[in-house]
Amino acid sequence: MVADDPLAGAATLVTGATSGIGAATVRAFAERGADVALAARREDRLESLADELASEHGVEALVVPTDVTDEDQVEAMVEETVDAFGGLDVVVNNAGLGREGDVEELSTEKYRHMMDVNVDGTFFTSRAALPHLTDSEGSLVFVGSFAGQYPRPDAPVYAATKWWTRGFALSLEGAVGDDGVAVSVINPTEVRTEFGSEDGDPLKREFEAGEVTEPPEVAEAIVFAASRESPNVASEIDLYRRDKFAHF
C-alpha cells in the first residue's frame, strides 16, 4: 500500500464477493489499503475471506450476507456498510450469473433467476448506494461483459441482461456525473471462474490457465477504474482475450 494511494482507507462495497471476480476484487482493494464490505449469500465463505483480508492487509473487512434480489436486504447491506465505515466511496456491482439455453426451451425459473440477479440486483444496489456516493463523490463500477456489446446466440437472455447493465450504467453516468460520481463499466470476455456452474461445467474447468482471462486481471481493471480521481472517469474498459475477434 502506498501512503497517498487514493484507495487507502476507501470504504468499498463489493457484491458477489465470495468467488471468482468478486473475491479477486476484494483482495485487490484490500491490497491497496481499502476497507471492504463483502456481500454475497454464502456467509461461511465471506467470513473466511474477510479473515484473510484483515490478517494479510490490516484493513477492515465487513461481512454483509445479502441476497441482491431482495431490495430490503440490499438497503440493509448499504446502511450497515455506511454505519461501519462512516461512509461509502466505492461500490462494485459484480453479482451476476448466466443460464444458457434456446429461448423456446428456457424455463421461466431460469429466466427469472437471471433477471432477478443481473438486472434487479444491480438496480437495487445502485439505487441504495447513489446517495452515499454522491456525498463522497465516489465511484460506482459495473461488471459488464463482451456479451453486453455483441450478440450471444447461445445465451440471448444472459446477453440481454448485460446489454441492460451497460445501457443502465452509461446512462447513469450521464445522470450523476454533474454530482461528481464516477460510473464505470468493465467488459471482460471469458474469465476462468465458477460462471456457468448452474447448468454445467464452469469456465474454470472449460479453459486451461493462460487460455483466457483470470479473475485478478479483471479485478485490476476494476481497481484502476475506481482509483480515477475527479474530474476523470474510466467510462468503459474492454478486457478481451487477444484472439476474440479472429473468427469475425
N, C-alpha and C positions, 0 to 999 in steps of 0.2 A: 504494500500500500504506500502511495506517495502522499505526503502530508497535505499538499494543495490539490489533491485529486478532487474534482467536483462531485464524485460519488462517495467520498469519505463521509460517513455519518448519514448518508441519504436514507430516508425512510422509504423502503421499497416493498412492494407487494407483488407477488407472482402467483398466478393461478395455474393449476395443473402442475404443481411443483414436485410431485413425488418421483417422476422418472423422466427419461428422455430429455427433450429440450428444456423442460421446466426445471429439472434437477440440475442440469448443467448451468442454467441461467442463475439460479440462486447461488451456486458455487462461485460463478464468475463475479456476481455482485459482491459477495462476501469477501472475495479476494481483493476487491477494490476498496474494502472498508465500509460498505453499505450495511445498514441494519435491514434485515429481511424478514418479511412475513410470508410464511409458506402456506398456501391454500390448496387443498385437494380433499378428496373424500377419505383416503386411506390414512387414518391417524397414526398408526404404528410406523409407517414409512416416513411420515412427516416428522415424528419425534426423533427417529434415528438420524435423519438428515439434519435436523436442527441442532442436535447434539454435536454432530460433525462440524458444522459451521461455527458454532460457538467455541469449540475447543481448538480448532485449527486456525481461526482468524480473529477470535476475540470480539466478535460482533454480537449484537442482539439478534436472536433468531426466534421468531414468534410462530408458534403452531396455531393455525386457524382452520380446523376441519370445516370444509364448506362444499356443498353441492351447488355449483353455479347456476343450475337450472331453477333454484328456489330463490326468488328475489328477496325474501326476508332474511335468508341465510347470507346472501351477498351483502345486504345492508349491514348486517351484524359483523361480517368479515371486515368491511371497511372501517366501521366505527371502532372495532376492537384494535385494529392496526393503528388508527389515529390516536386512540387513548394510550396505547403502549409506547408509541414513538413520538407523540406530540405533534404529529402532522403526517403529511404524505407527499413525497417528492417524485416517486416513480411508480407506475403501475404497468405490469406486463400482462396483457390479455393472451394467455397461452393455452388455456384449457380447450381441448378440441378432440374430435375423433372422426374416423371415416368408416362408412359402411358401404361396401361395393355391391353392385348388382344392377341388372337391367331394370328400368323403371317399371315395366309391366310385371316384374316379379318381386320388386322391393316391397317388403311388408310395411304397413303403416307404423308398426312399432319401431322399425329401423329408421324410417323417415323421420318420425317424431324425435327419436333419440338424437339424430344429427342436428335437427333444427333447434331442439331444446338446448343442447350444449354449445354448438358452434355459433348460433345466432342469438338466442335469448340470453345465454350466459354471458356472452360478450357485451350485449347491450346493458344487462343489469349491472355488470361490473363497471362499465364506463359511466353509466348514469350516477351510480353511487360515488364514484371516485372524483368526478369532474369538479365539484365544488371545492374539494380539498386541493386538487392540482391547480385550480385557479388561484387559490390562496398562496401557494408556494411557487407559482409559475413553473410547474413541474412538467414531467414527460409521461405520455400515455403511449405505450408501444403495443402494437398488434402483431401477432404471428399469423401471417397470411400464408400464401402458397403459390407455387407455379400454377396450380390448378385454378387459382383465382384470377389468372391472366389469360390462360389459353384453354381450349376445350379439353375435357377429360371424358372421353366416350365411355370408359369402363366405370365411371363413378360420377354421373351427372349431378346427383343431388349433393354429394360432397363438394363438387366443384362449385355448385351454386352457392353453397354456404360461404365458400371462400371468396367468390365474387362479391357476395354481400359484405363480408368482412372488409374487403379492400375498399369497396364503394362507401361504406359507412365511415371508415377511418379517414379517407381522403376528404370526404365531405365535412366530417367533424373537424378536420384540420382547418378548413376554411372558416368554420363557425367559431372556433375558440382561439385561433391564432392571435386575434386582437387582445385576448385576455392573457397572453403570454404563455399559453400552454402549447408544448411541442407534441405533435402527434406523428408517429412513425409507423410504417408497415414494413415488416421483414418477410420476404417471399423466398423460401427455400424450395428446392426440388426434393428428391428423395433424401430422407435422413434416416440413419440406422438407429431406430427407436422401436418401442413396442407398438407403434402405429400399425394398424391392420390386424391386431391380435383378436379383435372381436369376431372376425369372420374367417380366420385362417392364420397363416404364418405371419409374424410381424416382420417389418422391413429389416430389422437387425439380423434375422435369420435368412432373409432372401438375398441379402448382399454381403459380400465379404468386406472386411476392413480395407479401406482405401478405394473402394469402388464408388462410393457415394459420400455425401456429406455426413459428418459426425456431429452429434449434439453440441459439443463445445464450440464448434465453428459457428453454429447458429447463435449460440449464447454470446459469442464475441461480437457478432453484428448487433445483437440486441443491446449489449452494454455500450457499444460505440454510439448507437442512436441515443440512448438515454443520457450519455455524458456530453452531448452537444449543449453549449451554453448560449443563452439569449444574446443576440436575436436569431441565432441559427437553429435549423432543424434538419435532420436527415429524414426527409419526407418518405422516401421509399428505398429499400435496399434489396436488390435481387441477388440471391446466393444460389447460383446454378452450378451443377457439375459441367465440366468443360465440353462434354460431348452431347449436351442436352439437345442441341438443335441439329445434330448431324443427320437425323432422319427426316428433317422437314423438307 
